[in-house]
């Protein structure tokens, strides 16, 4: 039984267009997504008294939308930020700081319209101890533990390549997914090397897009037009800004800590989970996620995927929108993972899984730097 | 080293708490902080121990011996690394325990030559005014 007094997601929407949207700035994407989520919730800006976002300032987003907010959360820990925004909004609503929070995401990841140039400061930990080795963007940091994982657990390149192969099967069912053509292990291994041992098809898309959600109290959620998606549990954690300082390059402490907290708060076991989203910036990240959330033991995830358990028809449908590998990935993908969990719990996803009562969504920030986990449910308590 | 043409390589800018590390590198030594009370050697440098929070920190000169813990080979260059692709970005494990990110030099940066757990030793490479620790195979290239 969930220990949360109760908040729910009552509005959720993505921008109409995702992928290449060169005529919209990052802030326009925030605003368009925010207004779409309000329409979905049957609310107006006058109903919102809290704003949260990452990248842009929540002051800027509130101002552009004309919202007079008494709760502002600019928590920025990378692509997992939105999971933290939901958790913080829940605590704030439960504490009476505000009643309805709009959480927005917008990123012109591909077209780079209205985006600040990004690089770690030369005096930061990463600027001093990682950037001088040519490790700036995610492809040159995130996969650094994969060879150690392969050596420790005997995973083959073919087994790793099954991750994008399986997710493409989900994407094929989703008209909004960017990449929908079926692919084979041979296709993956024949695609060009991006960051050995990862090939192009094992790396996420780089896209433009926005998405937003509205979180409110359980009482207020009852009158909304859309079925409420209840927050049953949540967890957040960090490890290090520097991937080289992970205690174990084959497992994310942040994933483990955030997952344990969320499952404990929700009072659920793994058998209660009908649907799973794991942030997939690169093919190995869902494998770490399956293990670190405890769905399988250490070193067992790639066989689990190979056996089809995460695929359509499998017992743990995972990354059912196609994921960052095939659906969309603006840079901070976590908000899109939440959107798919909400759609699945509402029963309105493109690749809908039968009878989703409980969905778990794991967000990642940086290169295993941070994590946020939400347990979302159709009812106020699982089971 | 390469990098004479085009954009310069990014240069680390020391802070007061990391200055002994970079001063050591300039002198050809890999200096590492260690907590006196609990004995923990750690990187990146901090003015306090990440295990026990003590600020009783001493610096010692590491042997420079390390093993190749894991790595990737970047085929898309970071700015300043255009003429080096493909290049390895590695995590090496010092004989004294701490790990750090580094580059591997004096050996082809390909999977055949870079084998996990191979033995390495530190060398120093100039980036602008700063010497940056990198590693080469111990006892020469294979």
Interface residues (C-beta under 8 A of the other chain):
Chain A: X119 X122 X123 X125 X127 X128 X129 X130 X131 X132 X133 X134 X135 X136 X137 X139 X140 X141 X143 X144 X145 X146 X147 X148 X151 X192 X193 X194 X195 X196 X197 X198 X242 X243 X244 X245 X249
Chain B: X9 X10 X11 X12 X13 X14 X15 X18 X22 X43 X44 X69 X70 X71 X72 X73 X74 X75 X76 X77 X78 X79 X80 X81 X84 X86 X87 X89 X90 X91 X99 X100 X101 X102 X103 X111 X116 X127 X130 X132 X134
